[in-house]
Amino acid sequence: MNMFGDPAIWLPLAFAGLMGLSILIYVVLDGFDLGVGLLFPFATEAEKDRMVGSIGPFWDANETWLVLAVGLLLVAFPQAHGAILGTLYLPVAVMLIGLILRGVAFEFRAKAPAPRKVMWNHAFFAGSFLTAFSQGVMLGLYIMGLQITAATLAFSVLTGVFLTVAYSFIAAVWLIGKAEGDLQRKAVGWARGGLWGAGLGMAAVSAASPMVSARIWDKWFNWPEVILLAPLPLGSVALVIGLWRLLGRLPAPQDRWCWLPFTGAVGLFVLAFGGLAYSFYPYVVPERLTVFEAAAAPESLFIILIGALVVLPVIIAYSVLAYTVFRGKATDLRYD
């Protein structure tokens, strides 16, 4: 039977695609605004105000994609939701604490008197770090098959560090486009350092993934799969080299090429996500549940799909509108 004629097949695939797209958009968009908080210790007080101003109109909307991804996991793949979030309960709790802390700090620092503003700056950094690091830990445990051992925990700590650095990198290239003057020059330096951390993180994940699963090893290194996969690592290496050379020429006169590094960073994240999706498909819980086994009943999925097709364009339209209205260089975030 044609797979697209059987709702028990195409509906789970459609929801896996929607969930994957939501996660990817979240990682890119909320990645740079989390990264802005991670860069706080390296900036002056005036630069911190400008950095917060660069994400002020966007950060709430960026987190919508995380809510959408978790919601799709819950309603479309309820068995996977229980298995994944049950194992990742502690890092998820830490992530939520971090999101709450940075959200409160974001709002209060704008109105706090100078002596207390320092405290809120520290809270904003701490919330950003807890969120980014816990997401990296979750990624590491997922790659390790949701198994809790000393080795998998050590690897998860490593991925937590690397994802945190990757978020600071994409934040730095975001600031290259949104900032001017000394802050822009600083952002170029931050980006050059963060690029190597992001590259090392991708290399570590790429080395570990086939080691934990014979199935992934076969998908990577058997013929002709090795040829199909080759564009992903080759493209990633080319992007890293291209970004390094580009960053060496910035900032350029008349602010030329200021958004090219951000575009390249997005491409790097897309390639990394594509490699993970290719490696773990068709499993939504590594080596335990496929997207077809974990999916809800086709009748339920069809109703949910109608709702998703209404909600998703609204979220996309709102995001596009926000980024269009608030394009250009950042100014200080003010509430008066």
C-alpha positions as CSV (number, residue, x, y, z in Angstrom):
1,M,0.0,0.0,0.0
2,N,1.2,3.5,-0.7
3,M,2.5,5.0,2.5
4,F,0.8,8.3,1.8
5,G,-2.6,6.5,1.5
6,D,-2.3,5.0,4.9
7,P,-3.0,7.5,7.7
8,A,-1.3,5.1,10.2
9,I,1.9,5.9,8.3
10,W,1.7,9.4,7.0
11,L,0.1,11.0,10.0
12,P,2.9,9.9,12.4
13,L,5.5,11.1,9.8
14,A,3.7,14.4,9.5
15,F,3.8,15.0,13.2
16,A,7.4,13.8,13.5
17,G,8.2,16.4,10.9
18,L,6.3,19.2,12.6
19,M,7.9,18.3,16.0
20,G,11.3,18.2,14.4
21,L,10.8,21.6,12.7
22,S,9.6,23.1,16.0
23,I,12.6,21.9,17.8
24,L,15.0,23.2,15.1
25,I,13.4,26.6,15.1
26,Y,13.5,26.8,18.9
27,V,17.1,25.8,19.0
28,V,18.1,28.5,16.5
29,L,15.8,31.3,17.8
30,D,16.0,30.7,21.6
31,G,19.6,29.7,21.2
32,F,20.7,33.2,20.3
33,D,18.7,34.9,23.1
34,L,19.9,32.4,25.7
35,G,23.4,33.0,24.3
36,V,23.1,36.7,24.9
37,G,22.6,36.0,28.6
38,L,25.7,33.7,28.5
39,L,27.8,36.5,27.1
40,F,26.8,38.9,29.9
41,P,30.0,38.4,32.0
42,F,32.2,39.7,29.1
43,A,30.3,42.9,28.5
44,T,30.2,46.3,30.2
45,E,27.0,47.6,31.8
46,A,26.1,49.8,28.9
47,E,26.8,46.9,26.5
48,K,24.5,44.6,28.5
49,D,21.6,47.1,28.1
50,R,22.2,47.1,24.3
51,M,22.4,43.2,24.2
52,V,19.1,42.9,26.1
53,G,17.6,45.4,23.7
54,S,18.6,43.2,20.8
55,I,16.4,40.3,22.0
56,G,13.7,42.3,23.8
57,P,11.0,42.1,21.1
58,F,11.7,38.4,20.3
59,W,12.5,36.3,23.3
60,D,8.9,35.5,24.4
61,A,7.9,34.5,20.9
62,N,11.0,32.3,20.6
63,E,10.0,30.2,23.5
64,T,6.6,29.5,21.9
65,W,8.4,27.0,19.7
66,L,9.5,25.0,22.7
67,V,5.9,24.9,24.0
68,L,4.7,23.8,20.6
69,A,7.4,21.0,20.3
70,V,6.5,19.6,23.8
71,G,2.8,19.9,23.1
72,L,3.2,17.9,19.8
73,L,5.2,15.3,21.6
74,L,2.5,14.9,24.3
75,V,-0.6,14.7,22.0
76,A,0.9,12.9,19.0
77,F,3.4,10.5,20.7
78,P,2.0,10.0,24.3
79,Q,4.1,6.9,24.9
80,A,7.3,8.6,23.9
81,H,6.4,11.7,26.0
82,G,6.2,9.5,29.1
83,A,9.4,7.6,28.3
84,I,11.5,10.7,27.4
85,L,10.4,13.2,30.0
86,G,10.3,10.5,32.7
87,T,14.0,9.8,32.2
88,L,14.8,13.5,31.7
89,Y,12.8,14.7,34.6
90,L,15.7,16.3,36.5
91,P,17.3,18.3,33.6
92,V,13.8,19.4,32.5
93,A,13.1,20.7,36.0
94,V,16.4,22.6,35.9
95,M,15.6,24.0,32.5
96,L,12.2,25.3,33.8
97,I,13.9,26.9,36.8
98,G,16.4,28.5,34.4
99,L,13.6,29.8,32.1
100,I,11.7,31.3,35.1
101,L,14.8,32.9,36.5
102,R,15.9,34.5,33.3
103,G,12.3,35.7,32.5
104,V,12.0,37.4,35.9
105,A,15.5,38.9,35.6
106,F,14.8,40.1,32.1
107,E,11.9,42.2,33.3
108,F,13.2,43.4,36.6
109,R,16.6,44.5,35.5
110,A,15.1,47.1,33.2
111,K,13.4,48.9,36.2
112,A,15.8,48.1,39.0
113,P,18.0,50.8,40.5
114,A,21.7,50.6,39.7
115,P,22.8,48.7,42.9
116,R,20.1,46.0,42.3
117,K,20.6,45.8,38.6
118,V,23.9,44.0,39.1
119,M,22.0,41.2,41.0
120,W,19.5,40.9,38.2
121,N,22.3,40.7,35.6
122,H,23.8,37.8,37.5
123,A,20.3,36.2,37.7
124,F,19.9,36.6,33.9
125,F,23.2,34.9,33.3
126,A,22.5,32.1,35.7
127,G,19.0,31.5,34.2
128,S,20.5,31.4,30.7
129,F,23.3,29.0,31.8
130,L,20.9,26.6,33.6
131,T,18.6,26.5,30.6
132,A,21.3,26.0,28.0
133,F,23.3,23.5,30.0
134,S,20.3,21.4,30.9
135,Q,19.2,21.3,27.3
136,G,22.7,20.0,26.4
137,V,22.5,17.4,29.1
138,M,19.1,16.2,27.7
139,L,20.6,16.0,24.2
140,G,23.5,13.9,25.5
141,L,21.2,11.5,27.4
142,Y,18.9,11.2,24.3
143,I,21.9,10.3,22.1
144,M,23.0,7.7,24.7
145,G,19.6,6.0,24.4
146,L,18.2,7.5,27.6
147,Q,20.4,5.2,29.7
148,I,21.6,6.6,33.0
149,T,25.2,5.4,33.8
150,A,28.4,7.1,34.8
151,A,29.6,7.1,31.2
152,T,26.4,8.5,29.8
153,L,26.2,11.2,32.5
154,A,29.8,12.2,31.7
155,F,29.0,12.4,28.0
156,S,25.9,14.4,28.8
157,V,27.9,16.9,30.8
158,L,30.2,17.3,27.8
159,T,27.3,17.9,25.5
160,G,25.9,20.4,28.0
161,V,29.1,22.4,27.9
162,F,29.3,22.3,24.1
163,L,25.7,23.3,23.5
164,T,26.2,26.2,25.9
165,V,29.2,27.3,23.9
166,A,27.2,26.8,20.7
167,Y,24.4,29.1,22.0
168,S,27.0,31.7,22.9
169,F,28.3,31.5,19.4
170,I,25.0,32.0,17.6
171,A,24.3,34.9,20.0
172,A,27.6,36.5,19.1
173,V,26.9,36.3,15.4
174,W,23.4,37.7,16.1
175,L,25.0,40.7,17.9
176,I,27.3,41.3,14.9
177,G,24.2,42.1,12.9
178,K,22.3,44.0,15.6
179,A,25.2,45.9,17.3
180,E,27.5,48.7,16.3
181,G,30.9,50.0,17.4
182,D,32.8,48.4,20.3
183,L,30.0,45.9,21.0
184,Q,30.1,44.7,17.4
185,R,33.9,44.3,17.5
186,K,33.6,42.4,20.8
187,A,30.9,40.2,19.2
188,V,33.3,39.2,16.4
189,G,35.9,38.1,18.9
190,W,33.3,36.1,20.9
191,A,32.1,34.5,17.7
192,R,35.6,33.4,16.7
193,G,36.1,31.7,20.0
194,G,32.6,30.2,20.1
195,L,32.9,28.8,16.6
196,W,35.5,26.3,17.7
197,G,33.4,25.2,20.7
198,A,30.4,24.6,18.4
199,G,32.6,22.7,15.9
200,L,34.0,20.5,18.7
201,G,30.6,19.8,20.0
202,M,29.3,18.7,16.6
203,A,32.4,16.4,16.3
204,A,31.8,14.9,19.7
205,V,28.2,14.1,19.0
206,S,29.1,12.8,15.6
207,A,31.7,10.5,17.1
208,A,29.4,9.2,19.9
209,S,26.2,8.5,17.9
210,P,27.4,5.5,15.8
211,M,29.2,4.1,18.9
212,V,26.0,3.6,20.9
213,S,24.0,1.9,18.2
214,A,24.9,-0.7,15.6
215,R,21.9,0.5,13.6
216,I,23.3,4.0,13.4
217,W,26.7,2.7,12.5
218,D,25.2,0.8,9.6
219,K,23.2,3.9,8.4
220,W,26.4,5.9,8.5
221,F,29.1,3.6,7.1
222,N,27.3,1.0,4.9
223,W,27.2,1.5,1.1
224,P,25.5,3.5,-0.4
225,E,24.3,5.2,2.9
226,V,27.8,6.7,3.4
227,I,27.4,8.6,0.2
228,L,24.0,9.9,1.1
229,L,25.3,11.2,4.5
230,A,28.5,12.7,3.2
231,P,27.1,16.1,2.3
232,L,26.3,16.7,6.0
233,P,29.8,16.5,7.5
234,L,31.4,18.0,4.4
235,G,29.0,20.9,4.4
236,S,29.6,21.4,8.2
237,V,33.4,21.5,7.7
238,A,33.0,23.9,4.8
239,L,30.7,26.2,6.8
240,V,33.1,26.3,9.8
241,I,36.1,27.2,7.5
242,G,34.0,29.8,5.7
243,L,32.7,31.3,9.0
244,W,36.3,31.5,10.4
245,R,37.5,33.3,7.3
246,L,34.5,35.6,7.2
247,L,34.8,36.6,10.9
248,G,38.4,37.5,10.2
249,R,37.2,40.2,7.8
250,L,34.6,41.7,10.2
251,P,33.5,44.3,11.0
252,A,33.6,45.5,7.4
253,P,33.2,49.1,6.1
254,Q,29.6,50.2,5.7
255,D,28.6,47.2,7.9
256,R,28.8,44.9,4.9
257,W,28.3,41.1,5.4
258,C,27.2,41.7,9.0
259,W,24.4,39.2,8.7
260,L,26.3,36.5,6.8
261,P,27.8,35.0,10.0
262,F,24.3,34.5,11.5
263,T,23.1,32.9,8.3
264,G,26.1,30.6,8.3
265,A,25.5,29.7,11.9
266,V,21.9,28.8,11.2
267,G,23.1,26.6,8.3
268,L,25.5,24.8,10.8
269,F,22.6,24.2,13.2
270,V,20.4,22.9,10.4
271,L,23.1,20.4,9.2
272,A,23.7,19.2,12.8
273,F,20.0,18.7,13.3
274,G,19.7,16.9,9.9
275,G,22.4,14.5,10.9
276,L,20.6,13.7,14.2
277,A,17.3,13.2,12.5
278,Y,18.8,11.0,9.8
279,S,20.6,8.9,12.5
280,F,17.7,8.3,14.8
281,Y,14.8,7.9,12.3
282,P,12.4,6.1,12.6
283,Y,12.9,6.0,16.4
284,V,11.4,8.7,18.6
285,V,12.7,6.9,21.7
286,P,16.1,5.6,20.7
287,E,16.1,1.9,19.9
288,R,12.8,1.4,21.8
289,L,9.9,3.1,20.1
290,T,9.5,4.2,16.5
291,V,7.3,7.1,15.5
292,F,4.7,4.6,14.3
293,E,4.6,2.6,17.6
294,A,4.5,5.7,19.8
295,A,1.9,7.6,17.8
296,A,-1.7,8.2,19.0
297,A,-4.6,6.7,17.0
298,P,-4.9,8.0,13.4
299,E,-8.4,9.5,14.2
300,S,-6.9,11.5,17.0
301,L,-3.9,12.6,15.0
302,F,-6.1,13.8,12.1
303,I,-8.1,16.1,14.5
304,I,-4.9,17.4,16.1
305,L,-3.4,18.0,12.6
306,I,-6.3,20.3,11.7
307,G,-5.5,22.4,14.8
308,A,-1.8,22.4,14.1
309,L,-2.3,23.6,10.6
310,V,-4.3,26.5,12.1
311,V,-1.9,27.4,14.9
312,L,1.4,26.9,13.1
313,P,0.8,29.6,10.4
314,V,-0.2,32.1,13.1
315,I,3.0,31.5,15.1
316,I,5.1,31.8,11.9
317,A,3.3,35.0,10.9
318,Y,3.7,36.6,14.3
319,S,7.4,35.7,14.4
320,V,8.0,37.1,10.9
321,L,6.1,40.3,11.8
322,A,8.1,40.8,15.0
323,Y,11.5,40.3,13.2
324,T,10.4,42.6,10.4
325,V,9.1,45.4,12.6
326,F,12.1,45.3,14.9
327,R,14.8,44.9,12.2
328,G,17.9,47.1,12.2
329,K,20.3,47.9,14.9
330,A,19.4,47.4,18.6
331,T,18.7,50.2,21.1
332,D,18.5,50.0,24.8
333,L,15.4,48.3,26.1
334,R,13.2,50.8,28.0
335,Y,9.8,50.7,29.6
336,D,9.3,54.4,30.2
